[in-house]
Amino acid sequence: MVQPTSEPASMDSSPPLHNPIVESEAKRPARPSPARRLALGAFSVLNRIIPKVGKKVLVHSIPDLEDGVLSVLHEVIERGLRPVLLIGDPDTPYRFTELFGETSALFVRKESRRALVHFMTVKYIFVTHGLFGDPKPPSSQCIVNLWHGEPPTKVIGRYESQRGRQATVVPVLSKLGQAYRCTEFGLHPSQVPVLGAPRNDRLLRASRESVRKLIMGYGANRPAFLWMPTFRATVPSRHQRTDVARRFPGVPFGTEDIMRIDDWLDRNRALIIVKAHPLDADRLPSGLKAIRALSQADLERHGLTVYTMLAGFDGLITDVSSVWIDYLLLEKPIVFAFPDIEEYRASRGINLEPYENWVPGPLVRTADQLTDCLGALLEGRDAFVEIRKQALRRMHRFYDDKSTQRLVDHVFGVHRPRRTDVAVEEPRKG
């Protein structure tokens, strides 16, 4: 079995920021057409001129009902507001009602003139990605970029010679995350407060037993691990990218290795559920007995989301996906299956280096190493308990389910509405 790595000597010093010497031209974003630049410029000017309505909140995520946005929606509705949710899927209102039983949100198609009007008249905007060209927010508007993962894993933004992000507030989990996000997005530290992530409120409130029954059915009593690899290549789209030339069938091992892992799981009466990245272009091979794919459609059918699903498993398998940082809150085992780590660090790059020393679990490169680690966990042997506790303290300031409340309190405090607009609670300490 792979042995735990020692504690990095400089853990309390400034993080070793990724600083590639040579940037690939393929990583540089294409300039928008002159017509698009003109349209975006006009939109930005109008957004600065048009008055904002203090009571209005607009929310948008990819996918439409991402966990962080769901937490924000629930919080602002609880405070008596009626948020505007920009959607791309016409079925989103039905799924929203199934999740919350609430209809006090206004659903507007993102690709519509109404969406542009709402954007230019709201005072508070919560997003997970840039919206409408990612314009710089005027002083009359507060744009909160929740993003969709903590920064100290794979490189993004200015580390890839791309532009930064325009936002008023970008919450993070820790001072370490703050340092990276400021640099990635090109923001001042005052814009990147350490408040926690709203998505993690849903993680911490989810019921393990309910999730297992919904996903695994008759196999709910068997040991089950969740495998969430990052993508190596994305499906064709306007933002298509390939981070590693070598392709894998759904998880970062060859088909023969996947079959061997599947046979081992079946012999040991254990399960692996694979939740692929939504942009991943590759899929698992057919004919597997103990390795099952879980799609976004499967989650929606069960009334689950990614972060409520996370609570239902006995451990996580991942690589450079930032989900492991959030998963630390559950205090469960994490295995890092990363056979192509050298290729990945040479192509896209990794923020925390040497990555092997930072991850709070065994980093395995072969199928045999992976089954050895899983076998030890099935036998109750977990060599990384203390290392995970250290990582939890390093990566998280807060361990509770109040991140959304802290964020909304902070936003209304930083960009304070009139007393007649919305009731604002005093920020909680700690």
N, C-alpha and C positions, 0 to 999 in steps of 0.2 A: 504493500500500500504506500502511496505517496505520503511522505512525512510533512508535517506542518513547517512552514517557513518561519524564520526568526523575525522578530520585530525590526522594521527598518530603523536605522540609527537616527535619522534626521526627521522623525515623524512630526515633531513639534515645530520644525522650522518651516520656512516658506515652501510651498509645493513646487516640485520640479516641473515648471511649465514646458509643454511641448513646443519646440522651436525648430521646425524643419529647416534645413539649410537650403534645400532646393525644392521649390513647389512645382508640381506638375501643372502644365497648362490645362490639362483636362479638369483640374479642380477649380479653375477660375470660372465664375458664372458668366454666361453669355450676356452681353449688354442688351437691354430691351430695345425694340425698334423705336425710331424717332416718334412715330405716332403714339406708341404706348407711353413713352417718356413724357410727351406733351399732355396726354390724358391724365397721367398720374400727377404731374405737376399742377394741372388745373384742379384736380380733386383735392390735393393738399392745400392749395390756396383757399378753396371754398370751405374746407374743413376748419381753417383758422378763422374765417370770417363769420360763419353761421353760429348763432347763439346755441348754447347747450341747455337741455332741460335737466335740472338737477335730480329729478326723481327717476330718470331713465337709466337702465342698465342693459347692456348688450353683451351677449355671450356667443362664442363660436369655438368649435374644436374640430379636429380631425382624428377619429371619426366624430360624427355629430354628438354622440353621448359618451365622450371620454370621461374617465373617472374624476379628474380634477374639476372639470366644468360641471359635472353632475353635483359635486359637493357645493360648488359656488351657487348653482341654481337653487339647491335646497335651502342654503343659508339666506339668500336674498329674498326668497319667497317667504321664509319664516319671519323675516323682518318687515313683511307687509308690502314688498315691491312686486311688480309684475315685469319680469325680465323679457327681453327680446332674444330669442334663440335663432341664429341663422343656421339653416339646415341645407344639406345637399341631397338627402334621402327623403322622399315623400312619406316613408313609413315611420320616420322619427317621432312624430307626435303620438302615434299609437304605442311605440315602445316606451316613450317617456311616461305615458299614463300607466302602463303596466308596471313600471319600476316604482313610481311614486304615488299613483292614484291622484295626481294633481293635474289640473288643467289651467293653472294660473300663470302660464307662460304664453307669450305670443310667438308663434312659429312663422318665420319668414324665409322664403327661398333665398339662398345666398346669391345666386346669379339672377338678381332682379334689381330694378330701380328702387324698389322699396327698401331693400337692404342698404343701398348707398345712402338713402335719405336718413334711415335710422342711425347709421354709423356717424353721419355728420351732425346729428342732433342730440346724441346721448352724451352724458357726462362721464359714465363709467363703462369701460369695455374690458372684458376678460376673454383672452384667447390662448390657444396652445401653439399657434403658428402665426406668422405674419398675415395680415388681412388687407386686401385692396392695395397691394404694393407696399405694405408696411410703412405708412407715412409717419413722420415725426409728430408726436402728439403736441397740440398747442397747449398753452397754459390753462386753457379752459376745459381741458379734457384729460382724463386719467386712463391710460391704457395699461392693463396688467397682463403681462405675458407669463402664463403659468408654465409654459413649455411642457415637455412630456417625459422628462427624465432628468436626473441629477448630472451635472457636468463632468465629474472627474473620471470619465471612461474614454470613449472614442472621441476623436477630435471633430469639432464643428466650427462654423462661423469664421472668425478672423484667423484661427489656426489653419484654415484651409484656403487662405487668401480670399475669402469672401467678405462681403460687407457685414457690419455688425447688425444688431437688431434695435428697432426703435420702440421704446417703451418708457412708461413712467415708473413702473414697479415690476420687478422680476423676483419673486420669492425663491429662496433656496433653503436647504436643510442644515447647513453648517458654514463655518467660516472658511473651510477648505473649498466648499462649493461656491461660496461667494467670490473667492479669489479667481477661480476659473471662469465663472459666469461673467464677471466684470470684463475680463480679457476677451472672452469669446464674443460677447455682444458689444463691447466697446462702451460700457456704462460706468457711471460713477458708483462707488460703493454705497452711497446713500440711496441709490435706486435698486439695490439688490439686498433687501433685508433678510435676515435669518429668522424665518417664521415657521418653517415646515412646509409640507406640500399638501394641498387639499386632497389629492388622490389618496394619500395615506390614511385619511380619516375613514374612508370606505374600507380599506384593507383591515384596519383595526376593529371595525365594527361588524365585520362579516362573521357568519357562523360556519365553523369548520364542518360540523356534521351535516348541515343542510347542503353545503356545496358538494360534499362527497356523494351524497345520495343522488343529487341532480346529475352530476357528471359521470359517476361510475356505476350507479345502479346496483346490480347484484354484486359487483366487485368492491363495494364501499368499505368492506372490512379488510381488504388486502392492503399491504403497504403500497403507497403510490407517490411517485416523484413527478414533479412538473419540470419539463424541459422547455426553456425559452431562449433559443439561440438568436443572435442578431442576424440580419441578412448579410449575405455576401454579394448578391446582385438583386436589384429590384425589378419589379414588373415594369413593362414599358409605360412611360408616362413623361410628362414635361420635365420632371426632375429625376429621370432615370439615372442610376449610377451603378458602377461595379467596383466594389472595394477590394475583392480578391479574385484573381483570375481563375483559380481552381473552383469548380462547382461541386456541390454536395447535394444528395437527395433529401432535403428537408432538415437534417441535422448535420453537423460538420464531421461526418464519417462516411466512408464508402458503403455501398449497398451490402457487401459481404460482411463488413463489421457490424452494420445495423442488424443484420440477420442473426449474428452471433450474440449480440446484446439481447435481442428479442428472445432467443432460445434460453439464455441464462435467466432472464426475468420470468419466463414461463415455468422453468424448473423450480424457481424459488418463490413462486406464487406472488410475484410483485408486478406492479404496473408502472409504465411511464406514459404520461400524457404530454404530447407535444403541442404547444401553442406557438405557431410560427409568427414571426413578425408580419404585420399586415402588408408590408411592401415586398416580402420575400418572393422571389420568382421560382423557387424550387420547392418540391413537395416530396413527402415520404413515399417509399416504394410500397406496393400492395402486398397482401399476404402475411402481414404481421399479426402475431397473436397477443402480445403483451405491450406493444407500443401502439398507442392510438393518437390520431390527430384530432385536435379540437379547433374548429374554425370559429370565426366571428359569428357566423350564422348559428352555430351550436350554442354559443354563449347567449345569444339573443333569445333563442328558443327556450332556454332554461331560465330566462330572466336574470342573467348574470352579466357582469362586466369583468374586465381583466383583473381589476384589483379586488373585487369580491371573490373571484375565483382563486386568487393566490392563497387565501386562507385555508383552503381545503386539502393541502398536500403535506406530506411528511418531510419534504425537502425540495430544494430547487437545484436544477442543473442549468448552467448558462455559460457564457463566455465573456464577452465585453459589453453585453447589454447592461444598462444602468439599473435594471430591475433589481439586481442583487443588493444595491444600496438600500432600496426601500424594504426589501425582504428581511433585512437585518432586524427590523422591528418585531418580527415574529419569533426571533430567537430559535430558528430551526436551521438544520444543516444546509450548506451550499457547496456544490461541487462545480468546478470550472472545467468544462470539457472544451479544450481549445487546441486541437491538433495543428491548426494552421496559424498559430500565434505569430511566428516569425514572418510569414507572408503578410499578415494583417498589419503588423507594426511597420513593415517596410512600405506598405501601400497607403492605407488610410492613416495609420498612426494611432497611438494610445497616449492619453494624457499622463496617467500615473505610471511611471517607470522607475525601476523594473516592475512590471505588472505582477509578476510572480510573487513579489514580496508584499504587495499591497492587498491582494485578495485574501479574504478570511475563510479559506477552504482549500482543499487540494486542487492543484491545477494539473489535469491529466491530458495526455496527448495520444493515448491509444485506447482501444476498446477494452483490453484486458485491465488497464489501470482504472477505467471507469467502473467495470463490474467489481473489481477488488474494493473500491471505495464504497460502492453501494452495498456490497456484502458486509463490510465492517459496520455500516449503519444499521443494517437489518439485525446484526448481532448485538446492537446496543453500544458499539464502540465508536465514539465521536471525539477525535483528537483535537477538534478546533473550537471547543466551547469557549474557552477563555479568549482565544484570538478573535472570535466573533464579538464577544463583549467589548473588547478593545476597539474593534472596528465600529461598533455601534456608537460608542462614545465619541469617536473621531468624526463619524459621518453624520451624526444627528445631534442637534441641540435639544429637540423636543421628542418625547416618546409617547405622547398622548394623541387623542383623536380630536384636538381642538385647533388644528392648523388653519382650517377654513375660517373659523371665527376670528383668529388672530389676524389673518390676512384682510378680511373685510373690515375689521376694526381699524387696521392700519391704513387701508386705502381711504376710508371715509375720514380718518384723522389727518392724513397727509393732504388730501384733496377735499377738504371739509365742505359738505353741503350745508345749506341753511337748516336751522332747527326744524323748520316747517316741512322740509323735504323728506327727511328720514330720521328715525330714532337711532342714535348712535350710542352703543354701550362703551363704557370705559375699557380700554385695553387691559387684558389680564397680564399679571406679572408671572414670570417663571416659564 
